[in-house]
């Protein structure tokens, strides 16, 4: 198993086919660059994974990798056509995750201290950061302002890698979304 972990993302087509079969991934295409596109859903939940087993490209359906022991989202699809769910893992960052998610984004019950790595192109209307240290920053944000708030937090680097809010930057974030910033929030 250690050799397989070392070879992560360097698999041959035969290895990729074997992994897809093992995880019941159907209707997939292996691109020249080794990324796996899936026409449908990828269900990797409850697998005790510490890393994703493949490098995914475009997944037209749902992408479920919740209830594992993931410490990284490296290998996540860059585009997800429905929900992306990485809840209940050991993630400290969303970096390596999808760049585009069309529907809902779930990342609750991890150890996230900021929003870095959140999709640049998020078209959904529901985000769940519950049970993460960074959730406290979202508690006062009205639902429809959540995506905008996350975007500007990342743009202004308003929360550092230890989860510390930089007040003058956070004030800029609040101005961008039309709310008044109170440092005590």
ChimeraX attribute file (.defattr): number of C-alpha atoms within 10 A of each C-alpha:
attribute: neighborCount
match mode: 1-to-1
recipient: residues
	/A:1	6
	/A:2	7
	/A:3	7
	/A:4	12
	/A:5	13
	/A:6	9
	/A:7	10
	/A:8	15
	/A:9	19
	/A:10	14
	/A:11	17
	/A:12	11
	/A:13	13
	/A:14	9
	/A:15	14
	/A:16	20
	/A:17	16
	/A:18	14
	/A:19	15
	/A:20	18
	/A:21	11
	/A:22	9
	/A:23	14
	/A:24	13
	/A:25	18
	/A:26	14
	/A:27	11
	/A:28	16
	/A:29	16
	/A:30	17
	/A:31	12
	/A:32	8
	/A:33	8
	/A:34	18
	/A:35	20
	/A:36	21
	/A:37	20
	/A:38	23
	/A:39	17
	/A:40	19
	/A:41	20
	/A:42	22
	/A:43	16
	/A:44	20
	/A:45	18
	/A:46	13
	/A:47	13
	/A:48	14
	/A:49	17
	/A:50	16
	/A:51	18
	/A:52	20
	/A:53	20
	/A:54	21
	/A:55	21
	/A:56	27
	/A:57	22
	/A:58	21
	/A:59	24
	/A:60	20
	/A:61	19
	/A:62	22
	/A:63	28
	/A:64	18
	/A:65	26
	/A:66	24
	/A:67	19
	/A:68	20
	/A:69	18
	/A:70	22
	/A:71	18
	/A:72	19
	/A:73	21
	/A:74	19
	/A:75	20
	/A:76	27
	/A:77	27
	/A:78	19
	/A:79	23
	/A:80	27
	/A:81	20
	/A:82	21
	/A:83	20
	/A:84	29
	/A:85	20
	/A:86	27
	/A:87	24
	/A:88	21
	/A:89	22
	/A:90	18
	/A:91	23
	/A:92	21
	/A:93	20
	/A:94	21
	/A:95	17
	/A:96	17
	/A:97	22
	/A:98	26
	/A:99	17
	/A:100	21
	/A:101	27
	/A:102	20
	/A:103	18
	/A:104	19
	/A:105	24
	/A:106	18
	/A:107	23
	/A:108	21
	/A:109	21
	/A:110	23
	/A:111	19
	/A:112	24
	/A:113	23
	/A:114	27
	/A:115	26
	/A:116	23
	/A:117	15
	/A:118	23
	/A:119	23
	/A:120	15
	/A:121	14
	/A:122	21
	/A:123	16
	/A:124	15
	/A:125	14
	/A:126	15
	/A:127	17
	/A:128	16
	/A:129	22
	/A:130	18
	/A:131	16
	/A:132	18
	/A:133	16
	/A:134	20
	/A:135	18
	/A:136	14
	/A:137	19
	/A:138	17
	/A:139	13
	/A:140	11
	/A:141	16
	/A:142	10
	/A:143	12
	/A:144	10
	/A:145	14
	/A:146	17
	/A:147	21
	/A:148	15
	/A:149	21
	/A:150	20
	/A:151	19
	/A:152	20
	/A:153	24
	/A:154	18
	/A:155	12
	/A:156	15
	/A:157	18
	/A:158	23
	/A:159	21
	/A:160	15
	/A:161	15
	/A:162	10
	/A:163	15
	/A:164	12
	/A:165	19
	/A:166	14
	/A:167	14
	/A:168	12
	/A:169	17
	/A:170	22
	/A:171	18
	/A:172	18
	/A:173	25
	/A:174	18
	/A:175	13
	/A:176	13
	/A:177	14
	/A:178	10
	/A:179	15
	/A:180	12
	/A:181	15
	/A:182	10
	/A:183	11
	/A:184	4
	/A:185	9
